[in-house]
């Protein structure tokens, strides 16, 4: 898989847009990043999974997925080895990451709406 393949899959998710952060392309739902390219280098991508999802994806494809370094990895951030990845394996990880970000944003918006109405 190439970076362009990763990009195509990420942008195939409804409401996703490409942006950039610290000179790396990233993919967002709303303003929240669910995936990125180029971390730690050009041969890798990243998906923002839950810790449980991370374990499941690593178990399914250990040559494709690994935790990001440090605290980020312990929080579910997961590197994707582009050279080993296949669309059939990466697509579900991107979809899970996008869903996580979208549901989190929705919970925050609902909380904000409730606070606004109570005031």
N, C-alpha and C positions, 0 to 999 in steps of 0.2 A: 504494500500500500504506500502511496505517496502522500505528501502533505495536501496536495490538491484533492486526492480521494477523501481524506479525512474532512477537509473543508466542505466538499460536496455533500457528504453524509450529514455533517453538522448543520449545514444550511438547509437541508431537506426536512429538518424538524420544524413544524409549524411555529411561526412567530419568532424564529431564531434570526439573529442578525450578527454580522461580523463587526468586530471592533478591534481595539488593541489596548494592551496594558504593558508597561515596561518593555516596549519595543517587541512584543510578541502578539501575533494574531490571537484573538479570543472570540468566543461565540457565546451569545447572551440571549436570555429570555428576559424581556424588560431590561433592567439595568444589571442583572445578576449573571455572572459568568458561570457557564456549565461545562465548558471545555476550552482548551487552548492548544496552540501548537508551539513548538520550539523550546520546550522546557523538559529536561535540562539542556538539550541542544536540538538541532534541526532534525534529528532522526527520531524524535519523540513527540507525543502529544500528551494531553492530560484530560481526564474526565473527573468530575466532582461527584463522587458516589457517597452513599452512606458506608459506614464501616462494614456492615453486614453484606452489602452489595459488593464492596471491594473484595472481601474474602471469597465470595461466591465466584466472581469473575476471575480472580487469581487461580482459584482451584480449577475452574473450567479451562483456562488458557494461560498457564504460568509463563509461557514464552512470550506472551503478548502484554500481560498486565503485571505491574509491581507497584507497591506503595510508593508515593513520592517520599523524598527524604524528610526526616524529622517530624515535627508536630503536624505538618500538613498531611503527611501520609497516615499518621495515627487518627486523623479526622476524616479519612475516606478519600482524600485526593489521590488519584491513581494515575501513574504514568502508563502510556501505551507505546509499545515498541512498533513503530510504523512498518518496519521491514517484515515483521512477523504477523501483523494484523491482517485479518480478512474482513470484508464487509459484513459477513454473516455473524461475526463475533463482535465487531465494533459497534454496529448499529444498535443492538440492545443496550450496550453500555452508554452510548450517547443519549438514547431515549430515556434511560433511567436517570442520568444526570440532569437532563432538561426537566424531567418531571419533578425531581427533587427541588430544583431551583424555582420552578413555577409554583409548586405547592407551598414552598416557604414564603415566596413573595405574596401569595394569596392570603396566607395566615397573617402576615404582617399587615396587609391592607385591611383585612377584616378587623384586626385588633385596633388599628388606627381609626377606622370608621366607627367602631364602638366607642372609643375614647372621645372622638369628636362629637358624637351624638349625646354623650353623657354630660358634656361640658355646658 
